[in-house]
Amino acid sequence: MSRAWGYSTCVFPGLRVLKEGLTGNKGWKPHWRDPQPKSEYDVIIIGGGGHGLATAHYLASQHGITNVAVLEKGYIGGGNVGRNTTIVRANYGLPGNSEFYSHSLKLWEGLEEDLNYNVMHSQRGIINLFNSDGARDAAARRGNQMISQGDDAVLMDNAAVRKMIPYLNFDQTRFPIYGGLYHPRGGTARHDAVAWGFARAADQRGVDLIQQCEVTGIDIVDGKVCGVQTTRGPIRAKKIGMAAAGRSSQVAAMAGMRLPIESHVLQAFVTEGLKPCIDTVITYPMGHFYISQSDKGGLVFGGALDYYSSYAARGNLPMAEHVIENAMTLMPMITKARVLRSWGGIMDMSFDGSPIIDKTHIDGLYLNCGWCYGGFKATPGSGHVFAHLIATDRPHKAAAAHRLDRFRTGRGIMDEEATGSQHNLH
Ligand SMILES: Cc1cc2nc3c(=O)[nH]c(=O)nc-3n(C[C@H](O)[C@H](O)[C@H](O)COP(=O)(O)OP(=O)(O)OC[C@H]3O[C@@H](n4cnc5c(N)ncnc54)[C@H](O)[C@@H]3O)c2cc1C
C-alpha cells in the first residue's frame, strides 16, 4: 500500500487547534473543494458514502486514475456511513467473507497513516457472547476459521467473560451466558471521520466530489455505458461504479437491472454521555443486540432490522421497544441511562447476507452492494477491491466469491442453505 507522502503535514496540529479555539475557529479551510461537474470523466462513482469515497481514493492512490467524479445526491457522510454503530471487525466465518473482512481489517490498521487523518480507529476488542453448547461449538468453528485466516480469536468460558465484563446478567433464565468468542483486533472507528478522511484524501489527488447531484439515469448505447443523467446535467464516462448502498436497487433499475437486494431500515440508539463503563464491543446474538461506548461517553447500541422493506431512513417505536428489552435482559443496569437519540439507515440486504462486487452485463458498468448491516467495517476493503475491479476489469482475490451471478446460477451462494441473510452465519 502506498503512503500519503504527498501531504504528510498533520491536519490538526495541537498548537493550531489551540490557536483556532481561542480565535473563533475562523482559520480552517474546507477539507475538500466544491467543484462544478465537468462534462466528462474517466470514471464516475454513484454514491458518496464510505464505499464510493474509498473507491475513488484507491482508484487515485493505487491505480493512478484521478479523472474521477463521485456523485452524491445529498451530502458527504449523510448516508449509512454516518449512521452506523461504528463496529469494525474481521470475525466472519464463511469462506469468501472471511478473506474479504480480513483484508479490510488490515487496511483499517494502516488507514490513518494512509489518509493522514485521525479516524479514531480503536481496537478495543469485540466479544460475541454465546448461550448454549451448540452455540459454543459454532463459536469454536468460527474462531478456528478466523485464526486460519491469520486473524485473532479467543474462546472464553463463563468465568473468563465474568472477569472481563462482570456487569452482565449471566444467570438469566432464558439465555444464560455460557461464554464468548473474543476478537481483540475488533473495535470501533468514528464513522463520519472515515467519510471525511477518504473524501479529503481523494480530493487531494484530484477527484471531484460533487454533492447535491442525484443520478437520475444511466446512458447506455450498444450495451456500453457512456454517461449519466443528473440533477446537475448530463456527465459522460466510459466506466461507472454503482455504490449506492440502500438505494442500489433504484440506481441499478436505471440500467434496466433487477438486483437480488431488499432495502430495510436498521435503527441505532445512543444514550446521554456516561463515565467510561464499557471498554469493549459486546454482541448478544440471542437478542441480536450489540453495544459499545463512544469516546463522548454515550452508549451506542442497536439490534435487528425492521422486518419490512422501506426507503424511509428513520426509526419507529416497536423496534425501539424490542432493542431496549434486549438491552435490559443483557445488562439490567442500562435502565438508569437515558436514550438521547435514535435514527435509521437503509440497508441493502442481499439474500445470502454477503456483498456483491462485480462487473455487470453492461460494458463499463460495475456494481458494489449487498452490504447488509455490515458495510462500515468493509469500507476500506470494499473501496480497495472495487477500485481494483474498475481499473483492471478483474476481481480482486479478496473478493473472488462476491459474484453477481451466484443468485442466478445458485453456484457460490455464500449462506449454504440460501435461506436468506442470517447474521449468525456470515
Ligand atoms: C443503524 C446502523 C448501524 C450499522 N452498524 C454497523 C456497524 O456497526 N458495523 C458495520 O460494519 N456496518 C454497520 N452498518 C452498515 C453500514 O453503515 C453500511 O453497510 C455502509 O455504510 C454502506 O456503505 P456506504 O457507506 O457506501 O453507504 P452510504 O453512506 O449510504 O452511501 C451511499 C450513498 O449513495 C447516495 N445515493 C443513493 N442514490 C443516489 C443517486 N441516485 N445519485 C447519487 N447518489 C446517490 C446516498 O445518498 C448515499 O450517500 C450499520 C448501518 C446502520 C444504518
The ligand as a Gaussian input file, in Angstrom:
#p B3LYP/6-31G(d) Opt

LIG

0 1
 C      -28.082000       1.900000      12.294000
 C      -26.979000       1.244000      11.527000
 C      -25.974000       0.586000      12.195000
 C      -24.926000      -0.020000      11.482000
 N      -23.887000      -0.553000      12.174000
 C      -22.826000      -1.060000      11.513000
 C      -21.682000      -1.480000      12.235000
 O      -21.610000      -1.343000      13.463000
 N      -20.645000      -2.016000      11.540000
 C      -20.696000      -2.155000      10.195000
 O      -19.758000      -2.706000       9.633000
 N      -21.747000      -1.705000       9.460000
 C      -22.800000      -1.143000      10.091000
 N      -23.869000      -0.646000       9.384000
 C      -23.895000      -0.807000       7.910000
 C      -23.071000       0.235000       7.181000
 O      -23.301000       1.531000       7.686000
 C      -23.395000       0.191000       5.687000
 O      -23.350000      -1.144000       5.212000
 C      -22.398000       1.008000       4.842000
 O      -22.208000       2.286000       5.415000
 C      -22.921000       1.125000       3.414000
 O      -21.989000       1.703000       2.533000
 P      -21.814000       3.289000       2.290000
 O      -21.075000       3.872000       3.438000
 O      -21.192000       3.490000       0.975000
 O      -23.335000       3.759000       2.289000
 P      -23.962000       5.224000       2.265000
 O      -23.245000       6.149000       3.183000
 O      -25.438000       5.066000       2.454000
 O      -23.632000       5.696000       0.773000
 C      -24.469000       5.546000      -0.351000
 C      -24.677000       6.936000      -0.918000
 O      -25.291000       6.843000      -2.185000
 C      -26.064000       8.017000      -2.338000
 N      -27.008000       7.816000      -3.428000
 C      -28.069000       6.964000      -3.483000
 N      -28.712000       7.090000      -4.637000
 C      -28.056000       8.037000      -5.351000
 C      -28.260000       8.618000      -6.634000
 N      -29.272000       8.246000      -7.435000
 N      -27.385000       9.584000      -7.067000
 C      -26.358000       9.980000      -6.286000
 N      -26.141000       9.465000      -5.044000
 C      -26.978000       8.503000      -4.595000
 C      -26.724000       8.181000      -0.985000
 O      -27.198000       9.493000      -0.772000
 C      -25.583000       7.795000      -0.036000
 O      -24.861000       8.914000       0.445000
 C      -24.927000      -0.013000      10.061000
 C      -25.931000       0.684000       9.381000
 C      -26.936000       1.334000      10.113000
 C      -27.997000       2.115000       9.379000

